[in-house]
């Protein structure tokens, strides 16, 4: 009788759940808990990970660290208690006894730790400046921290004193004499992310460290998204190996980064491992025995997406060899197996991002994961843990055992997600420029019904060496458009990443023709293959390079589109080449400096085609965008206004190249939705 009642109740709840289902919205996206940074303890028992939740009223994210015990039946994940300041950057000690992490609980960002089986944390460092990133030594007696400092200072206290003195100066002017005075979303201030060795384990948290890169005038960890792959500590704790561009080089010109080694006691200055190398080297992973350094190496300008080759350097002899000469993919992460028998690489691959196991002896690469996008990964005791997301799934933590089977470990936010079921999607391919295969995706609208036609959002990715792919996004998310009632079409045009080096580099010098041909052919293919797409009611939208393409489309392919949306797009390539924070990028993409090859610049310059603009256009730009400066968006909006083209400008004074604040993100989607409904009549 009890079983029958329980079954009936479950059925009622299931029916109620279906009845309560509703479209996924921008507010839902902003409020989702975000899972990242899986780390497994050395004994394979515990997995730590970060969860970022949203404080809507405060308009920012809040981080927290959680720990789950693998194989513990019925055991719930455990929160590492950290009061109101959430921890980030989890890292296990080599013996698996302690979980170390960064926290601002003390008023500045310092290293803390909690026992593996408990939640209470204790402070490990008490340095005068914030720690950006850190690595532990294997013996647990020290760490290396990346800290933003004045490079001419011997101590952190010296840098802190300089910061305090500068804060008292009332004059606000700054004199620059470098090629790039600003980067990403801030003006440079003479400080650099440099490395410090810090001894830990004494009764009191240390208050200073040893400057390992004193005088080095370049960021050891690149901004804004540099990570721990920038430096490693040798297993014996005797030295640090790091990758950085040359000291004193101008930020944003694309100078190649090189490999350096420095003693942990700073007894000698950093020494370049290969003084003759002309490649750009980085993303470091040292073998467990300390004998081999794996890293990625690129030949030519990194701004043109050369293939990242996996290299192995014998640290005793100095000999280096390419490991993956036949692997036409560009990894972005490397991790050794605990026994050194395998090297794991994460790389984009035809719209997916997979983990590959690479044999260090033969270079043979074998994919371990299938569809979807892999984020962070870690490995211990034959178990590999990683985050995985997809077009229809935010990130969750999975494990991959020695047998190859995949198991989901976390179900963060599952209750909320059941109320907003995601739309299905499909990858397609067609013949694009040069007769080559090009891939794309189509996403059905919410509550899709066969036989009906739906208006379309045609999304164009940025980069240009990027991809939408089978991945979840918190900025441009197709599921939000699907929830609005639109079908979504995306094309990975020539220049996109994950399809081989030649495919990615084919856009160099061809911003306006080869990708446009792919977009035109992909649109025609999608309309023919998917009859539910309403080609008469479609809007094209793009950001960054995608925004450039919107401005280019406005004067060269406007006919199919009832409306356009240009987010942080390049409107005038000539001005962009001089005003962006990375002028080396525009020179590389133009295949020459602007002044030396003006024909290449003007050949595909949207500003020269304003006379043909007619499609209604929404322009979005932000005040702290130094990547594509504000004048680009203002120029596009001004052009539309002067041409009397229906247009709107959405301006965010407090955002950079991305719209990150939760309430701004929701406003972004609401403005875009209103614009599309105005012109598509739906």
C-alpha positions in Angstrom: 0.0 0.0 0.0 2.8 2.4 1.0 4.6 1.7 -2.3 1.4 2.5 -4.3 0.9 5.8 -2.5 4.6 6.8 -3.0 4.4 5.9 -6.7 1.2 7.9 -7.1 2.7 10.9 -5.3 5.8 10.7 -7.5 3.6 10.7 -10.6 1.7 13.7 -9.4 5.0 15.5 -8.7 6.3 14.6 -12.1 3.2 15.9 -13.8 3.4 19.0 -11.7 7.0 19.5 -12.7 6.1 19.3 -16.4 3.3 21.7 -15.9 5.6 24.2 -14.2 8.2 24.1 -16.9 8.8 27.5 -18.6 11.3 29.0 -21.0 14.9 29.6 -19.9 15.5 33.4 -19.4 18.4 35.8 -19.1 17.6 36.1 -15.3 17.8 32.3 -15.0 21.2 32.4 -16.7 22.5 35.1 -14.4 21.3 33.3 -11.3 22.8 29.9 -12.2 25.4 28.5 -9.9 28.7 28.1 -11.8 30.9 25.1 -11.2 34.7 25.1 -12.0 38.2 24.2 -10.9 38.0 20.5 -10.0 40.9 19.3 -7.9 41.4 15.7 -6.7 43.4 14.8 -3.7 46.6 12.7 -4.2 44.9 9.6 -2.7 41.9 10.0 -5.0 39.5 10.2 -2.1 38.3 13.9 -2.2 37.4 16.2 -5.0 37.3 20.0 -4.4 35.6 22.4 -6.7 34.5 26.0 -6.9 30.9 27.2 -7.0 30.1 30.8 -8.0 26.6 31.9 -7.0 25.0 35.3 -7.7 24.1 38.0 -5.2 21.5 39.8 -7.3 21.1 42.8 -5.0 24.9 43.3 -4.7 25.2 42.7 -8.4 28.2 40.4 -8.3 29.2 36.8 -7.9 30.0 35.0 -4.7 32.5 32.1 -4.6 32.5 29.1 -2.3 34.6 25.9 -2.2 33.0 22.5 -1.9 34.5 19.1 -1.2 32.9 15.7 -2.1 34.2 12.3 -1.1 34.4 9.9 -4.0 32.7 6.6 -3.5 31.0 7.6 -0.2 27.5 6.4 -0.8 24.9 9.0 0.3 27.5 11.5 1.4 26.6 15.1 0.4 29.3 17.6 -0.7 30.7 19.6 2.1 31.1 23.4 2.1 34.5 24.8 3.2 33.4 27.4 5.7 34.8 30.8 4.9 32.4 33.3 6.4 31.3 35.9 3.9 34.4 35.9 1.7 34.3 32.9 -0.7 37.4 30.9 -1.4 38.8 30.3 -4.9 41.7 28.4 -6.5 41.6 25.1 -4.6 44.8 23.1 -4.4 45.6 19.9 -2.5 48.8 19.4 -0.6 50.9 16.6 -2.0 50.1 14.3 0.9 46.3 14.9 0.4 45.9 16.1 4.1 45.1 19.7 3.4 43.1 21.8 0.9 44.7 25.2 0.3 42.9 28.0 -1.4 42.7 31.8 -1.8 40.4 33.8 0.4 39.7 37.5 1.2 38.4 36.7 4.6 41.2 38.6 6.4 40.7 41.8 4.3 43.2 40.9 1.6 43.5 37.9 -0.7 45.7 35.4 1.1 46.3 31.6 1.2 44.2 29.6 3.6 43.8 25.9 4.2 41.4 23.4 5.6 41.9 19.7 6.7 40.8 17.2 4.1 38.0 15.9 6.2 36.8 19.1 7.9 35.4 22.5 7.0 37.1 25.0 9.3 39.9 26.9 7.7 43.0 28.6 9.0 45.2 31.4 7.5 48.5 30.4 5.9 49.9 33.7 4.7 49.7 37.3 5.9 51.5 39.2 3.1 51.1 42.9 2.7 49.7 42.6 -0.8 47.0 40.4 -2.5 48.0 37.0 -3.9 46.7 36.5 -7.5 47.8 32.8 -7.8 49.9 30.3 -6.0 51.6 26.9 -6.2 52.6 24.7 -3.3 55.9 23.0 -3.0 55.7 19.2 -2.9 57.1 19.1 0.7 54.4 21.5 1.9 56.9 23.9 3.5 56.5 26.6 1.0 54.7 28.1 -2.0 55.3 30.4 -4.9 52.8 33.3 -5.3 52.1 35.6 -8.2 51.7 39.2 -6.8 51.2 42.5 -8.5 54.3 44.5 -7.5 56.8 47.2 -8.4 59.6 45.3 -10.0 62.4 47.4 -8.6 61.4 46.5 -5.0 63.3 43.8 -3.0 60.4 43.2 -0.7 56.6 43.1 -0.7 56.7 45.8 2.0 58.5 48.1 -0.3 55.8 47.7 -3.0 53.1 48.2 -0.4 54.8 51.4 0.7 55.0 52.7 -2.8 51.3 51.9 -3.3 50.4 53.8 -0.1 52.5 56.8 -1.1 50.9 57.0 -4.6 47.5 56.8 -3.1 48.2 60.1 -1.2 49.2 62.0 -4.3 46.4 64.3 -5.5 47.6 64.8 -9.1 46.0 62.2 -11.4 48.1 62.6 -14.6 50.3 59.8 -15.8 53.1 60.0 -18.4 53.6 57.0 -20.7 56.3 56.3 -23.2 55.4 52.7 -24.2 53.5 51.6 -27.2 50.5 50.4 -25.2 49.6 52.4 -22.1 46.4 50.4 -21.3 45.5 46.7 -21.4 42.1 45.0 -21.4 40.2 47.4 -19.1 42.7 49.4 -17.2 45.7 51.7 -17.7 49.1 50.3 -16.8 50.5 51.6 -13.6 54.1 50.3 -13.5 53.3 47.1 -11.6 53.7 43.6 -12.8 52.6 40.1 -11.7 55.9 38.7 -10.5 56.8 35.6 -8.5 57.7 35.3 -4.8 58.8 32.3 -2.8 57.1 32.1 0.6 57.9 29.7 3.5 54.9 28.4 5.3 54.3 26.1 8.2 55.7 28.2 11.1 53.6 29.3 14.1 52.6 32.6 12.5 51.7 33.2 8.9 54.6 34.7 7.0 54.4 38.5 6.2 56.9 38.6 3.3 58.5 36.5 0.6 61.6 36.2 -1.5 61.4 38.1 -4.8 62.2 35.5 -7.5 61.8 37.9 -10.5 63.0 41.2 -9.1 63.5 43.7 -11.8 61.4 41.7 -14.3 59.2 44.2 -16.1 56.5 41.9 -17.5 53.6 39.9 -16.2 54.6 36.4 -15.4 50.9 35.5 -15.3 49.2 37.2 -18.2 46.1 39.3 -17.7 43.1 39.1 -17.6 42.9 35.3 -17.7 46.3 33.9 -16.9 46.5 30.8 -14.8 48.8 28.4 -13.0 50.2 27.0 -16.3 52.4 30.1 -16.4 54.8 28.6 -13.8 55.8 25.3 -12.1 57.9 24.3 -9.2 60.4 21.5 -9.6 59.5 18.4 -7.5 62.6 18.9 -5.3 61.5 22.5 -4.6 64.9 23.9 -5.8 63.7 26.0 -8.7 60.8 27.6 -10.5 60.3 27.5 -14.2 58.1 30.2 -15.8 57.0 31.5 -19.2 56.9 35.2 -19.9 57.4 37.7 -22.6 60.7 39.7 -22.5 61.2 42.0 -19.6 60.5 45.6 -20.7 58.6 44.6 -23.8 55.5 46.7 -24.6 52.2 45.0 -23.6 50.0 44.2 -26.5 52.6 43.9 -29.3 52.7 40.1 -29.3 56.3 39.6 -28.3 57.0 35.9 -27.9 57.1 34.4 -24.4 60.1 32.3 -23.5 61.0 29.8 -20.8 63.0 30.8 -17.7 64.3 29.0 -14.6 65.2 30.7 -11.3 66.4 29.2 -8.0 63.9 29.1 -5.2 66.2 31.0 -3.0 66.7 33.7 -5.7 70.4 33.1 -5.5 70.7 33.8 -9.2 68.7 35.9 -11.7 66.2 34.0 -14.0 68.0 32.2 -16.8 66.4 31.6 -20.2 66.3 27.9 -21.0 66.7 28.3 -24.7 68.3 31.7 -25.6 68.1 30.9 -29.3 64.4 30.1 -29.5 62.2 32.3 -31.6 59.0 30.6 -30.7 56.4 31.6 -28.2 56.3 29.1 -25.4 54.0 28.6 -22.4 51.4 26.4 -20.7 53.9 24.4 -18.5 53.6 21.0 -16.9 56.5 19.3 -15.2 56.7 15.5 -15.0 56.3 13.9 -11.6 59.9 12.8 -11.5 61.0 16.4 -12.5 63.0 15.2 -15.5 60.8 16.5 -18.3 59.0 19.7 -19.0 56.0 19.6 -21.3 54.9 22.9 -22.8 53.2 24.4 -25.8 55.1 26.2 -28.5 53.9 28.4 -31.3 55.8 29.6 -34.4 55.0 33.1 -35.8 52.6 35.6 -34.4 50.3 34.1 -31.7 47.7 36.6 -33.0 47.2 34.5 -36.2 46.4 31.3 -34.4 49.5 29.1 -35.2 49.2 25.6 -34.0 50.2 25.1 -30.4 52.7 22.2 -30.6 53.2 20.0 -27.6 56.9 19.9 -26.7 59.0 17.8 -24.3 62.2 19.3 -22.8 64.7 17.1 -21.0 65.7 19.4 -18.1 69.1 17.8 -17.6 70.3 17.8 -21.2 68.2 20.7 -22.4 67.2 18.8 -25.5 63.7 19.5 -26.7 61.5 17.7 -29.2 58.0 18.1 -30.7 55.7 15.4 -29.4 52.7 15.8 -31.6 53.8 16.6 -35.1 50.9 14.8 -36.7 48.2 16.3 -34.3 46.6 19.2 -36.1 45.0 20.7 -33.0 46.0 23.4 -30.5 45.8 22.3 -26.9 45.3 24.9 -24.2 46.0 22.8 -21.1 48.5 20.0 -20.2 48.5 17.6 -17.2 50.8 14.7 -16.5 49.5 11.4 -15.1 50.9 10.7 -11.6 53.2 8.0 -13.0 54.4 10.1 -15.9 53.2 7.5 -18.4 50.7 9.8 -20.0 50.3 13.4 -20.8 46.8 14.7 -20.9 45.9 17.6 -23.2 42.7 19.6 -23.7 42.0 20.8 -27.2 39.2 22.1 -29.4 38.1 19.6 -32.0 35.4 20.2 -34.6 33.1 22.1 -32.3 33.9 20.1 -29.1 36.7 20.5 -26.5 38.1 17.1 -25.6 40.7 15.5 -23.4 43.4 13.7 -25.3 45.8 11.2 -23.8 49.2 11.6 -25.5 51.9 9.0 -25.3 55.2 10.9 -24.2 57.3 8.4 -26.2 55.4 8.2 -29.5 53.2 11.3 -29.5 50.2 9.2 -30.3 47.0 11.1 -29.3 43.8 9.4 -28.2 40.5 11.2 -27.4 39.1 10.3 -24.0 36.0 12.4 -24.0 33.2 12.9 -26.6 30.7 15.6 -27.2 30.8 18.8 -25.1 33.3 21.2 -23.8 35.9 20.3 -21.1 37.1 22.9 -18.7 39.6 22.3 -15.9 41.0 18.9 -15.2 43.1 17.1 -12.6 44.2 13.5 -12.1 45.3 11.2 -9.3 45.4 7.5 -8.6 44.2 6.6 -12.1 41.1 8.9 -11.8 40.8 12.0 -14.0 38.3 14.6 -12.9 37.1 17.4 -15.1 34.4 19.9 -15.7 32.1 19.4 -18.7 29.5 21.6 -20.2 27.6 21.8 -23.5 25.0 23.8 -25.4 22.3 22.2 -23.3 24.2 21.9 -19.9 26.1 24.2 -17.6 29.3 22.8 -16.2 29.3 19.9 -13.8 32.2 17.8 -12.5 32.8 14.3 -14.0 35.3 11.6 -13.3 36.9 9.4 -15.9 38.2 6.1 -14.5 41.0 3.8 -15.7 38.3 1.8 -17.6 37.3 4.8 -19.6 33.8 5.2 -18.2 32.5 8.7 -17.4 30.6 9.4 -14.2 28.9 12.7 -13.2 29.9 13.7 -9.6 28.0 17.0 -9.1 24.4 18.1 -9.8 24.7 21.7 -8.8 21.6 23.7 -9.5 19.6 20.7 -10.7 16.4 21.8 -8.9 16.4 25.1 -10.8 17.3 23.6 -14.1 14.3 21.1 -14.0 12.0 24.1 -14.2 13.6 25.4 -17.5 14.3 22.4 -19.8 16.8 23.2 -22.5 16.1 23.2 -26.2 17.7 20.5 -28.4 20.5 21.3 -30.9 22.2 19.7 -33.8 25.6 20.1 -35.5 25.6 20.4 -39.3 28.3 20.7 -42.0 28.3 22.2 -45.5 30.7 23.1 -48.3 32.1 26.6 -47.7 34.9 28.7 -49.0 37.5 26.9 -51.2 35.3 23.8 -51.3 36.2 23.0 -47.8 33.9 21.6 -45.1 32.5 24.1 -42.6 30.5 23.2 -39.5 27.7 25.0 -37.6 24.9 24.4 -35.1 21.2 25.0 -35.0 19.2 25.2 -31.8 15.4 24.7 -31.8 13.2 27.2 -29.9 11.5 26.3 -26.7 8.2 24.4 -27.2 9.2 23.5 -30.7 6.3 22.2 -32.8 6.9 20.4 -36.1 5.3 22.2 -39.1 5.7 25.7 -37.6 8.2 28.3 -38.7 10.2 30.3 -36.2 12.1 33.6 -36.4 15.9 33.2 -36.3 18.8 34.6 -34.3 21.9 34.2 -36.5 24.8 34.4 -34.1 28.4 35.3 -35.2 31.3 34.5 -32.8 34.2 36.7 -32.0 37.9 36.1 -32.0 38.1 35.8 -34.9 39.9 32.6 -33.9 37.1 31.4 -31.7 34.1 29.2 -31.8 30.6 28.9 -30.4 30.8 25.2 -30.5 29.1 22.7 -28.2 29.7 24.7 -25.1 27.8 26.6 -22.4 28.2 30.4 -22.2 27.3 33.0 -19.6 27.5 35.9 -22.1 26.1 34.7 -25.5 23.9 31.8 -24.6 21.7 30.3 -27.4 19.3 28.8 -24.8 18.3 32.3 -23.9 17.3 33.1 -27.5 15.6 29.8 -27.7 13.6 30.7 -24.5 12.6 33.9 -26.3 11.0 31.8 -29.0 13.8 32.0 -31.6 15.6 29.3 -33.5 19.4 29.9 -33.4 21.9 29.3 -36.2 25.7 29.5 -35.7 28.5 28.9 -38.2 32.2 28.2 -37.5 33.5 30.1 -40.5 37.0 30.0 -41.8 39.2 31.4 -39.1 37.5 29.5 -36.3 39.5 27.4 -33.9 39.3 23.6 -33.5 39.5 22.7 -37.2 43.2 22.7 -37.8 45.9 25.3 -38.3 45.3 26.1 -41.9 41.6 26.6 -41.3 42.3 29.1 -38.5 45.0 31.0 -40.3 42.9 31.3 -43.5 41.2 34.4 -42.2 44.4 36.4 -42.0 44.2 39.2 -44.5 40.7 38.0 -45.4 38.4 39.3 -42.7 35.6 40.3 -45.1 35.5 37.7 -47.9 36.2 34.1 -46.8 34.2 34.2 -43.5 31.4 36.1 -45.3 31.2 33.4 -48.0 30.9 30.7 -45.2 28.2 32.7 -43.5 26.2 33.1 -46.7 26.5 29.5 -47.6 25.8 28.3 -44.1 22.7 30.4 -43.9 21.5 29.1 -47.2 22.3 25.5 -46.2 20.5 25.8 -42.8 17.3 27.3 -44.5 17.2 24.4 -46.9 17.9 21.7 -44.3 15.7 23.0 -41.5 12.2 24.0 -42.8 11.2 25.4 -39.4 13.7 28.4 -39.9 11.8 31.5 -41.1 14.3 33.2 -43.4 12.0 36.1 -43.8 12.2 36.9 -40.1 15.8 36.8 -39.0 18.3 39.0 -37.2 22.1 38.7 -37.3 24.0 39.4 -34.1 27.7 39.4 -33.3 30.3 40.5 -30.7 33.9 41.6 -31.1 35.0 40.2 -34.5 31.4 39.1 -34.8 30.5 42.8 -34.3 32.9 43.7 -37.0 31.1 41.2 -39.3 27.8 42.8 -38.4 29.1 46.2 -39.5 30.6 44.6 -42.6 27.3 42.8 -43.3 25.4 46.1 -43.0 27.1 47.3 -46.1 27.7 44.1 -48.0 25.0 41.5 -47.1 22.1 43.2 -45.5 19.3 41.8 -47.6 18.4 38.7 -45.5 18.3 40.6 -42.2 15.4 42.5 -40.7 17.7 43.7 -37.9 21.3 43.7 -36.8 23.1 43.7 -33.4 26.7 44.9 -33.1 28.3 44.3 -29.7 31.8 45.8 -29.2 32.4 45.5 -32.9 35.3 46.9 -35.0 33.8 49.6 -37.2 37.0 51.3 -38.5 40.0 48.9 -38.9 42.4 51.8 -39.6 41.7 53.5 -36.3 41.4 50.2 -34.5 45.0 49.3 -35.5 46.3 52.4 -33.6 43.9 52.6 -30.6 43.4 49.0 -29.4 45.3 47.7 -26.4 46.9 45.0 -28.6 48.0 46.8 -31.8 50.2 43.8 -32.6 47.0 41.8 -33.2 45.6 44.1 -35.9 49.0 44.3 -37.6 49.2 40.5 -37.7 45.7 40.2 -39.0 46.3 42.8 -41.7 49.5 40.9 -42.6 51.5 44.2 -42.3 51.5 47.5 -40.3 48.6 49.7 -41.3 50.8 52.4 -42.7 52.6 49.9 -44.9 49.6 48.1 -46.3 46.7 50.5 -46.3 45.1 48.6 -49.2 44.6 45.5 -47.0 43.1 47.7 -44.3 40.6 49.4 -46.5 39.7 46.3 -48.6 37.5 45.0 -45.8 36.9 48.2 -43.7 33.2 48.6 -42.7 33.5 52.4 -42.4 34.0 52.6 -46.2 30.6 51.0 -46.9 28.3 53.1 -44.7 26.6 54.5 -47.8 25.0 51.1 -48.3 23.7 50.8 -44.7 19.9 50.3 -44.4 19.2 47.5 -42.0 18.1 48.6 -38.5 21.0 48.2 -36.1 21.5 48.1 -32.3 25.0 49.0 -31.2 26.2 47.9 -27.8 29.5 49.1 -26.3 31.2 49.6 -22.9 33.2 52.4 -21.4 36.1 50.1 -20.1 36.5 48.2 -23.4 40.2 48.8 -24.3 40.3 45.8 -26.6 37.8 47.3 -29.1 37.7 50.9 -27.8 34.5 52.8 -27.3 35.1 55.0 -30.4 34.4 52.0 -32.6 30.9 51.5 -31.2 30.2 55.3 -31.2 31.4 55.4 -34.8 29.0 52.7 -35.9 26.1 54.3 -34.0 27.0 57.7 -35.4 27.1 56.3 -38.9 23.7 54.8 -38.6 22.2 58.0 -37.2 23.7 60.2 -39.9 22.4 57.8 -42.5 18.9 57.9 -40.9 19.1 54.1 -40.4 16.8 53.0 -37.5 19.3 52.5 -34.7 19.8 52.4 -30.9 22.9 52.6 -28.7 23.2 50.6 -25.5 26.1 51.9 -23.4 27.5 50.3 -20.3 29.9 52.8 -18.5 31.1 50.1 -16.0 31.8 47.1 -18.2 34.8 46.0 -20.4 34.8 43.9 -23.5 32.4 41.6 -21.7 29.2 42.4 -19.9 29.7 40.7 -16.6 27.6 42.2 -13.9 24.4 40.1 -13.4 21.9 43.0 -13.7 23.8 44.4 -16.7 23.7 41.0 -18.4 19.9 40.8 -17.9 19.5 44.3 -19.3 21.7 43.4 -22.3 19.4 40.5 -23.2 16.2 42.5 -22.5 17.4 45.3 -24.9 18.4 42.8 -27.6 15.1 41.0 -27.2 13.1 44.2 -27.5 15.0 45.2 -30.6 14.4 41.8 -32.3 10.7 41.8 -31.4 10.4 45.3 -32.8 11.7 44.3 -36.2 10.7 40.7 -36.4 7.2 41.2 -35.2 7.2 38.3 -32.9 
